[in-house]
Amino acid sequence: MSARLKWLATALIGGAVLVAAVVSLNLRGEGALDAEIAATAAPAPGWRADPDVIARGAYLARAGNCQACHTARGGEPYAGGRAIETPFGTVFSSNLTPDADHGLGRWSAPQFWRALHHGRSADGRLLTPAFPYDNTTLINRADSDALYAYLRSVPPVAQAVRAHELRFPFNTQAALAVWRALYFEPREFLNDTTQSAEWNRGAYLVQGLGHCNACHASRNALGATSGPLDLGGGLIPVHNWYAPSLADPREAGVADWSRAEIVALLQTGVANRPSGLVTASGPMGEVVLRSTQHLSDGDLGAMAAYLQTLGAHTDASPLAAAPSRKAANPRGEKLYADHCANCHGDSGKGVAGAYPRLAGNRAVTMAVPANLVRMVVEGGFAPATPGHQRPFGMPPFGQTLGNDDIAGLLTHVRQSWGNQADAVSALEVNRYRGSAQR
């Protein structure tokens, strides 16, 4: 055999081995489930589970914030069609109503479980990881069946969903199979026997159903996180909001917060701490509005117990700042006086119970200034909740302030009243205002 033929044979064998490995990794743990799916038919139209199971499923759907993605703006609940922009193209969320042609009407409970646990559709197709099955794989079967029962109880909507608009090769099943072989493994949530039942409940909600790290984790070039335990913070792709680290006390770590303060923030969208008012805004404000405000005190307390242990031994002291960091910035100082001081105060102390203080505010001094840019450009309100029915808000300045102005203003805020953070450049403003650019 010639050297060329030997090389070709080796390449073919190596390719076959890789393909077999990818296929095998994508079928892990599905043998018994395939048999259950084959033996289980979808319920007849009009089937309804026990009311208690449906109620449990409705609660879990709120905990998972399912409606937020699976409802288009102005559309029917759970009918899908919401466009979700990713770095690889646009994904359109699926119809979760029990419509037979476009929704879950012909799905069985085992098929629904396979979607959550294995990231595979009823027909066997691999689902795009824009659906966070690397988190939902941790949901237990009882909760999956309750979610299924609830979704089968909502009104069916005969709405077809547009095909995803992903670029090649990300629109192929082969690419998804390779991605999953590299980054996804079906798992189950295992209680940590060294922790309390409350802590484990909180970990289950945060890591699995709540899929908190879908935002609060960095992603690699292929859009993968290091797993559901990664809550180290990251820029939300395309949307240009920064979801801060839940383990770093300099960002959004709550190891030094009281349980009541954490519960208040998740339940009402605001927390009055000794250091000042803390508000949930931007994407987190939506999470509070649509999801966490509806959770029980017990579950919110469990999430607090878990979150308090993240980064509990991390140094919370401010990062050292170079003595020459602050430069003269009269333009930024004037812009602050003209547009911000009425609410946040001349010395950045804010107004108790109304406007957050900017002096000593870790949201102001984080290394990534994306959220400051978004707030100045778009404005924003904390969510209106029963515990905080009339939140104060911030008007948008994106129409009146250019990139240079915003950069100067934010630099002033980040370097005044004891704040020690890097200056913000006009280039950074242009980058982070992204889709907010007018």
Sequence and secondary structure as in RCSB ss.txt:
>XXXX:A:sequence
MSARLKWLATALIGGAVLVAAVVSLNLRGEGALDAEIAATAAPAPGWRADPDVIARGAYLARAGNCQACHTARGG
EPYAGGRAIETPFGTVFSSNLTPDADHGLGRWSAPQFWRALHHGRSADGRLLTPAFPYDNTTLINRADSDALYAY
LRSVPPVAQAVRAHELRFPFNTQAALAVWRALYFEPREFLNDTTQSAEWNRGAYLVQGLGHCNACHASRNALGAT
SGPLDLGGGLIPVHNWYAPSLADPREAGVADWSRAEIVALLQTGVANRPSGLVTASGPMGEVVLRSTQHLSDGDL
GAMAAYLQTLGAHTDASPLAAAPSRKAANPRGEKLYADHCANCHGDSGKGVAGAYPRLAGNRAVTMAVPANLVRM
VVEGGFAPATPGHQRPFGMPPFGQTLGNDDIAGLLTHVRQSWGNQADAVSALEVNRYRGSAQR
>XXXX:A:secstr
  HHHHHHHHHHHHHHHHHHHHHHHHTTT HHHHHHHHH     TT    HHHHHHHHHHHHHTTHHHHSB TTS
 TT B  EEEETTEEEE    S  TTTSSTT  HHHHHHHHHH B TTS B  TTS HHHHTTS HHHHHHHHHH
HTTS          EE TTTTSHHHHHHHHHHH         TTS HHHHHHHHIIIIIT GGGTSS   TTS  
S TT  S EE TTT  EE  SS TTTT  TTS HHHHHHHHHHSEEEETTEEEE  HHHHHHHHHTGGGS HHHH
HHHHHHHTTTTTTS  S     TT     HHHHHHHHHHTHHHH TTS  BTTTB   TT HHHH S  HHHHHH
HHH EE   BTTBSS  EE   TTT  HHHHHHHHHHHHTSTT       HHHHHHHHGGG  
